[in-house]
Amino acid sequence: MSSGSVISPKTTETPAKSLLVDWISGCGESFLSMVQSVGDLALFSAATFAALFKGLPNRKTLLPNFYQVGVLSLPVVAITGTFIGMVLAVQSHFQFAQVGLESRLGAVINMSLVRELGPVLAAIMLAGRVGSAMAAELGTMRVTEQIDALASMGANPIKYLVVPRFLACLILIPTLVVMADFMGVVGGYFYSVMIVGIDKHQYMYHSQAFVGGFDLFIGILKSFFFGSAIALVSCYRGFHSEPGAEGVGRAATAAFVYSFILILALDLFVGMFLDTIYLFWNPGGSKLF
């Protein structure tokens, strides 16, 4: 060995250090992927609104989507709303009976139903039924290159495929939430009055005294945000589906999971915003209307 050569020391990496490096690298990749997905979703939403403001789609394109989202979802939403009201009645009656306040059961059931549980649980049910179907359908079209064929023929795939689904969710999901609220009120009334035996006059009196039009308005307003989120997330996941049957399945699953998380996040922030406005206009806390 020549005198001018330099011997470099051997670098040994411990398993713990290697695991730490891999964990940090994985966290960084996940964070960058999340940021990229949020940016892509924002651009996709902007393109959807731009296509919407340029003109409404053809009625022949709108009506099948309205039928799929609205009419075919009615039985599921009605059954869901009925059991929501009855479950609320079962749990609330057990607690209120401990303190002798069974007569106020109607106020608790209907307030919880129209403000929170009705819109949220109905939207989650529709995210599973409608959102997953949208993602799977558009994902199949992406895999079979039907979306690329539309673009090659000069048509705007977002205007033709996304805007009708977005309008169907935006318009009909609030209507379905009203149906879920109504069926929940009926279910809660049936269990409380017909099964438990609470006086129906007291039940209706406290319901009317504590539940106002503003409470129903809050639930319906939230459902507009929920419907928009379901449509945008589901269509986005379908448009960016990976190849193959497995990719379509992942797109449908991701559409439901992300819609579920977004519904809960929107429920939190929209609820906080509306409560702030309510207390600003009515510091006393009485019913606005």
BELKAHU-V507182 format. One record per residue. N is the residue number from 1. PSI is psi in whole degrees, -180 to 180 (NA if undefined). OMEGA is omega in whole degrees, -180 to 180 (* if undefined). D_CENTER is the distance of its C-alpha to the mean C-alpha in Angstrom with 1 decimal. Layout:
n | psi | omega | d_center
N | PSI | OMEGA | D_CENTER
N | PSI | OMEGA | D_CENTER
//
This chain:
n | psi | omega | d_center
1 | 134 | -179 | 71.1
2 | 154 | -178 | 72.0
3 | -21 | -177 | 72.3
4 | -7 | -178 | 69.8
5 | 148 | -179 | 66.9
6 | 130 | 179 | 64.1
7 | 117 | 180 | 62.5
8 | 137 | -179 | 58.7
9 | 146 | 178 | 57.5
10 | 132 | 179 | 55.1
11 | 123 | 179 | 51.6
12 | 133 | -179 | 50.0
13 | 123 | -179 | 46.3
14 | 155 | 178 | 45.5
15 | -37 | -180 | 42.7
16 | -41 | 179 | 40.9
17 | -40 | 178 | 41.0
18 | -42 | 178 | 39.8
19 | -39 | 179 | 36.8
20 | -43 | 179 | 36.0
21 | -43 | 179 | 36.3
22 | -39 | -180 | 34.0
23 | -44 | 179 | 31.4
24 | -42 | 178 | 31.6
25 | -41 | 178 | 31.5
26 | -39 | 177 | 28.4
27 | -41 | 179 | 26.6
28 | -43 | 178 | 27.7
29 | -40 | 179 | 26.5
30 | -41 | 180 | 23.0
31 | -45 | 179 | 22.8
32 | -38 | 178 | 24.2
33 | -39 | 178 | 21.9
34 | -44 | 179 | 18.8
35 | -42 | 179 | 20.4
36 | -40 | 179 | 21.2
37 | -41 | 178 | 17.7
38 | -43 | 178 | 16.4
39 | -43 | 178 | 19.3
40 | -40 | 178 | 18.9
41 | -39 | 178 | 15.3
42 | -44 | 178 | 16.7
43 | -39 | 178 | 19.6
44 | -41 | 178 | 17.6
45 | -41 | 178 | 15.6
46 | -41 | 178 | 19.1
47 | -36 | 179 | 20.6
48 | -46 | 179 | 18.1
49 | -37 | 177 | 18.8
50 | -43 | 178 | 22.5
51 | -33 | 180 | 22.7
52 | -42 | -178 | 21.0
53 | -16 | 178 | 23.7
54 | -14 | 179 | 26.5
55 | 150 | -179 | 26.1
56 | 150 | 177 | 24.1
57 | 171 | 177 | 24.2
58 | 147 | -180 | 26.6
59 | -32 | 178 | 26.1
60 | -24 | 176 | 26.8
61 | -34 | -177 | 23.8
62 | -46 | -171 | 21.4
63 | -42 | 177 | 22.5
64 | -36 | 178 | 21.7
65 | -38 | 176 | 18.1
66 | -39 | 179 | 17.9
67 | -43 | -179 | 19.6
68 | -44 | -176 | 17.3
69 | -42 | -172 | 14.0
70 | -63 | -172 | 15.7
71 | -46 | -177 | 18.8
72 | -15 | 179 | 18.1
73 | -9 | -176 | 15.0
74 | -48 | -179 | 17.1
75 | -42 | -179 | 18.8
76 | -44 | -179 | 15.9
77 | -39 | 180 | 14.2
78 | -45 | 179 | 17.7
79 | -43 | 179 | 18.5
80 | -47 | -180 | 15.4
81 | -40 | 180 | 16.0
82 | -46 | -179 | 19.7
83 | -29 | 175 | 19.4
84 | -48 | 180 | 17.1
85 | -40 | -179 | 20.0
86 | -40 | 177 | 22.7
87 | -41 | 176 | 21.4
88 | -42 | 180 | 21.2
89 | -42 | -180 | 24.7
90 | -50 | -176 | 26.0
91 | -41 | -178 | 25.0
92 | -38 | -179 | 25.8
93 | -39 | 179 | 29.1
94 | -41 | -179 | 30.2
95 | -42 | -177 | 29.7
96 | -26 | 179 | 31.1
97 | -25 | 180 | 34.1
98 | -27 | -177 | 35.3
99 | 9 | 176 | 36.0
100 | 34 | -179 | 37.0
101 | 36 | -179 | 34.1
102 | -30 | -177 | 33.1
103 | -21 | 179 | 33.7
104 | 14 | -177 | 30.8
105 | -36 | -179 | 28.3
106 | -38 | 180 | 27.0
107 | -44 | -178 | 26.0
108 | -45 | -178 | 24.0
109 | -52 | -175 | 22.2
110 | -35 | 177 | 21.4
111 | -48 | 179 | 20.5
112 | -34 | -176 | 18.0
113 | -51 | -173 | 16.6
114 | -26 | -178 | 16.2
115 | -39 | -171 | 15.2
116 | -67 | -167 | 12.7
117 | -38 | 179 | 12.5
118 | -57 | 179 | 12.4
119 | -43 | -175 | 9.4
120 | -50 | -177 | 7.3
121 | -34 | 175 | 8.8
122 | -41 | 178 | 8.8
123 | -39 | 178 | 5.2
124 | -42 | 177 | 5.4
125 | -42 | -180 | 8.6
126 | -30 | 175 | 7.8
127 | -37 | 177 | 5.8
128 | -39 | -177 | 9.1
129 | -51 | -174 | 11.3
130 | -47 | -175 | 10.6
131 | -45 | 179 | 8.9
132 | -38 | 179 | 11.5
133 | -41 | 177 | 14.2
134 | -46 | -179 | 13.7
135 | -42 | -180 | 14.0
136 | -41 | -180 | 16.9
137 | -48 | 180 | 18.6
138 | -34 | 176 | 18.6
139 | -40 | 177 | 19.5
140 | -39 | 178 | 22.4
141 | -34 | 177 | 23.5
142 | -43 | -178 | 23.5
143 | -40 | -180 | 25.6
144 | 8 | 174 | 27.9
145 | 24 | 176 | 28.4
146 | -35 | 177 | 27.5
147 | -41 | 177 | 25.5
148 | -35 | 178 | 28.6
149 | -39 | 176 | 30.7
150 | -45 | 180 | 28.9
151 | -37 | -179 | 29.4
152 | -25 | 178 | 33.0
153 | 2 | 178 | 33.7
154 | 2 | 178 | 32.7
155 | 153 | 177 | 29.5
156 | 108 | -177 | 26.4
157 | -34 | -179 | 23.7
158 | -44 | 180 | 20.9
159 | -35 | -176 | 22.2
160 | -33 | -174 | 23.0
161 | -39 | -172 | 20.0
162 | -46 | -175 | 17.0
163 | -44 | 177 | 17.8
164 | -39 | 179 | 18.0
165 | -38 | 178 | 14.7
166 | -45 | 180 | 13.1
167 | -38 | 179 | 15.2
168 | -44 | 179 | 14.4
169 | -40 | -178 | 10.7
170 | -38 | -175 | 11.6
171 | -41 | -169 | 14.4
172 | -27 | 178 | 13.7
173 | -42 | 173 | 10.3
174 | -37 | 177 | 11.9
175 | -41 | 177 | 14.9
176 | -33 | 177 | 13.3
177 | -40 | 176 | 12.1
178 | -41 | 177 | 15.7
179 | -43 | 179 | 16.9
180 | -41 | 178 | 15.0
181 | -45 | -179 | 16.5
182 | -46 | -180 | 19.9
183 | -33 | 176 | 20.0
184 | -40 | 176 | 19.1
185 | -42 | 179 | 21.9
186 | -44 | 179 | 24.2
187 | -43 | 178 | 23.5
188 | -40 | 178 | 24.1
189 | -43 | -178 | 27.2
190 | -46 | -178 | 28.5
191 | -43 | -174 | 28.4
192 | -42 | -174 | 29.7
193 | -47 | -173 | 32.4
194 | -35 | -175 | 33.4
195 | -53 | -178 | 33.1
196 | -34 | 178 | 33.6
197 | 25 | 176 | 35.9
198 | 143 | 180 | 34.7
199 | 125 | -174 | 36.6
200 | -29 | 177 | 34.5
201 | -45 | 178 | 36.1
202 | -39 | 180 | 35.0
203 | -49 | -178 | 31.5
204 | -34 | -180 | 31.1
205 | -47 | -179 | 33.0
206 | -31 | 176 | 30.9
207 | -45 | -180 | 27.6
208 | -32 | -177 | 29.1
209 | -33 | -173 | 30.5
210 | -23 | -178 | 27.4
211 | 122 | -178 | 24.5
212 | 180 | 180 | 24.7
213 | -30 | 180 | 23.2
214 | -34 | 177 | 21.6
215 | -43 | 176 | 19.5
216 | -38 | 179 | 18.3
217 | -40 | 179 | 17.9
218 | -47 | -180 | 15.6
219 | -42 | -180 | 13.1
220 | -40 | 179 | 13.4
221 | -41 | 176 | 13.2
222 | -38 | -176 | 9.9
223 | -27 | 174 | 8.5
224 | -43 | 177 | 10.0
225 | -41 | 179 | 8.2
226 | -44 | 180 | 4.7
227 | -41 | 178 | 6.7
228 | -43 | -179 | 8.4
229 | -43 | 180 | 6.0
230 | -46 | -177 | 5.3
231 | -47 | -176 | 9.0
232 | -45 | -179 | 10.4
233 | -43 | -177 | 9.2
234 | -45 | 179 | 10.2
235 | -37 | 178 | 13.3
236 | -45 | 180 | 14.2
237 | -36 | 177 | 14.3
238 | -40 | 180 | 16.2
239 | -29 | -178 | 18.6
240 | 32 | 179 | 19.4
241 | 145 | 176 | 19.8
242 | 159 | -177 | 22.9
243 | 153 | 174 | 25.9
244 | 168 | 179 | 26.5
245 | -35 | 179 | 24.8
246 | -38 | 178 | 23.6
247 | -39 | 177 | 21.9
248 | -41 | 177 | 20.0
249 | -40 | 178 | 19.0
250 | -37 | 179 | 17.8
251 | -43 | 179 | 15.8
252 | -41 | 179 | 14.0
253 | -46 | -180 | 13.5
254 | -35 | 179 | 12.4
255 | -44 | 180 | 9.8
256 | -45 | -176 | 8.2
257 | -48 | -179 | 9.1
258 | -36 | 176 | 8.2
259 | -40 | 179 | 4.6
260 | -48 | -180 | 4.9
261 | -42 | -178 | 7.2
262 | -34 | 177 | 5.8
263 | -45 | 179 | 3.6
264 | -40 | 179 | 7.1
265 | -44 | 178 | 9.0
266 | -37 | 178 | 8.2
267 | -40 | 179 | 9.0
268 | -54 | -172 | 12.1
269 | -39 | 177 | 13.4
270 | -39 | 177 | 12.9
271 | -43 | 177 | 14.3
272 | -41 | -180 | 17.2
273 | -45 | -179 | 17.9
274 | -36 | 177 | 18.1
275 | -37 | 177 | 20.2
276 | -44 | 178 | 22.5
277 | -41 | -179 | 23.1
278 | -47 | -180 | 23.8
279 | -27 | 178 | 26.3
280 | -44 | -179 | 27.8
281 | -21 | -176 | 28.7
282 | 76 | -177 | 29.4
283 | -25 | -179 | 30.8
284 | -22 | 178 | 32.3
285 | 6 | 178 | 29.0
286 | 173 | -178 | 30.0
287 | 136 | 175 | 28.0
288 | -45 | 178 | 27.6
289 | NA | * | 27.5
//
